[in-house]
């Protein structure tokens, strides 16, 4: 008894569909140490001669956004989005100095709505930004970092910060 031709083609179509989805589906860029970062982010690290922090985990299927990392006059910005391409968060970081620490004291510490301890004893400050977004600010040994998001909770921001490298 011969098999209908469509039975032969169904598995092929299924395989082609799944394979095509895997090719077209956006995959997060990961560095060797697990950070979510693009080759442009790594090139910027090389250019600056210092390590930039990036999350190793993001909620809601988060991945690196469509914009390249942006180098401003003082800080580096990188956007992140959901698996649907919706804005998730922006991470800003800049090297520490006495002048910038004083600026951040005024901008974040004095206006903080709460102080949180996370990771291995890091102290963070949470507050709402001028557009209503939630912000988490903290200092590392060599840099100041801010995660800003219009959709994430403070708990999610703290979890991201805990997992940054």
C-alpha positions in Angstrom: 0.0 0.0 0.0 1.4 3.4 -1.0 1.4 6.3 1.4 -0.2 9.5 0.4 2.3 12.1 -0.7 1.2 14.7 1.9 2.4 12.3 4.7 5.9 12.6 3.3 5.8 16.4 3.0 4.2 17.1 6.4 7.4 16.3 8.4 9.5 18.3 6.0 7.2 21.3 6.3 7.2 21.0 10.1 11.0 20.8 10.2 11.4 23.8 7.8 8.9 25.8 9.9 10.7 25.1 13.2 14.1 25.7 11.6 13.0 29.0 10.1 11.5 30.2 13.4 14.9 29.5 15.1 16.7 31.4 12.5 14.4 34.4 12.5 13.7 34.4 16.2 15.9 37.1 18.0 18.4 35.4 20.2 20.0 37.3 23.1 23.6 38.1 22.6 25.7 36.6 25.3 29.4 37.1 26.1 31.6 34.3 27.4 30.8 35.3 31.0 27.1 35.3 30.4 26.4 39.0 30.0 23.7 40.2 27.6 25.8 42.3 25.3 26.3 42.8 21.6 29.6 42.9 19.7 29.3 46.7 19.6 29.1 46.7 23.4 32.3 44.7 23.6 34.0 47.0 21.0 33.0 50.0 23.2 34.6 48.3 26.2 37.8 47.9 24.2 37.6 51.5 23.0 37.1 52.8 26.6 39.7 50.5 28.1 37.4 49.6 31.0 34.9 46.9 31.7 31.2 47.8 31.3 28.5 46.0 33.3 25.7 44.2 31.7 22.9 42.0 33.0 23.1 38.2 32.8 19.3 37.9 33.2 16.3 40.0 32.3 12.6 39.3 33.1 9.9 39.0 30.4 12.1 37.4 27.8 14.4 40.4 28.0 17.2 40.9 25.5 19.5 43.6 24.2 17.5 46.3 22.5 17.7 47.5 18.9 19.9 50.5 19.6 23.7 50.2 19.8 25.3 51.2 23.1 25.5 55.0 23.2 28.5 56.8 24.5 27.6 60.2 25.8 29.8 62.9 27.3 29.9 61.1 30.7 28.1 57.8 30.5 27.3 54.7 28.4 23.7 53.8 27.8 22.3 50.5 26.6 18.6 49.7 26.0 16.9 46.4 26.6 13.6 45.1 25.4 11.1 42.3 25.9 10.9 39.3 23.6 8.2 41.3 21.7 10.5 44.3 21.2 8.8 46.5 23.8 11.0 48.8 25.9 12.1 47.1 29.1 14.9 49.1 30.6 17.9 51.3 30.0 21.1 50.8 31.9 23.4 53.8 32.3 26.9 53.7 33.7 29.8 56.0 34.1 33.2 56.0 35.8 33.3 57.3 39.4 35.0 60.5 40.4 34.6 62.8 43.4 32.7 65.3 41.2 30.3 62.7 39.8 29.8 61.1 43.2 28.7 64.5 44.6 26.3 64.9 41.6 24.9 61.5 42.1 24.5 62.1 45.9 22.3 65.1 45.0 20.4 63.4 42.2 19.8 60.0 43.7 20.7 59.5 47.4 19.1 62.7 48.7 15.9 62.1 46.7 15.7 58.3 47.2 12.3 56.9 48.2 14.0 53.9 49.8 17.4 52.3 50.3 17.9 48.6 49.5 20.8 46.2 50.1 21.4 43.6 47.5 24.0 41.2 46.2 27.0 41.0 48.4 26.3 44.1 50.5 25.8 46.6 47.7 23.6 49.6 48.7 21.1 50.8 46.2 18.7 53.8 46.0 15.2 53.5 44.5 13.1 56.4 43.2 10.8 57.5 40.5 12.2 59.5 37.6 10.7 62.6 36.1 8.6 60.6 33.6 7.3 58.2 36.3 9.8 55.4 35.5 11.3 53.4 38.3 15.1 53.8 38.9 17.6 51.9 40.9 21.0 53.6 41.5 24.1 52.1 43.0 27.8 52.4 43.0 30.4 49.8 42.2 34.1 50.3 43.1 34.8 51.9 39.7 31.5 53.0 38.3 28.0 54.4 39.1 25.1 52.4 37.6 21.4 53.3 37.0 18.7 50.9 35.8 15.6 52.8 34.6 12.4 51.2 33.5 8.8 52.3 32.9 7.5 48.7 33.3 9.6 46.8 35.7 9.0 46.6 39.5 11.6 47.6 42.0 11.9 43.9 42.9 12.7 43.1 39.2 15.2 46.0 39.0 17.0 44.7 42.1 17.1 41.2 40.7 18.7 42.5 37.5 21.3 44.5 39.5 22.1 41.4 41.6 22.8 39.4 38.5 24.9 42.1 36.6 28.5 41.4 35.8 
